[in-house]
Amino acid sequence: MRRTIDRLGIVRILLVQVMVLLALAGAVVRWVNWSSEVAWQEFLSASRPALAGASSRPQPPPQQQPQPPVQTVKSKAACPKKA
């Protein structure tokens, strides 16, 4: 019985493995590029109001006036002090 190494078979297997590896690497690179573009667009859209000069505090709509307090405070010390 003669044992020989099928060198052509080894080359074929290595070629298929390299092709699969390149395809997976290309898919990963494409996905990372896509996800970073989406994240960048989300970042830009979130930062646009701050760049446009919008204040950090929300302002009440102009048609609504601030309401007076429901109950006024009678004394400065609302709670009794504990020793």
Protein Blocks (a to p, Z undefined) as FASTA:
>chain_A
ZZdddfklmmmmmmmmmmmmmmmmmmmmmmmmmmmmmmmmmmmmmmmmmmnopafbdcdd
fklccdddfbdcfbfblbacdZZ
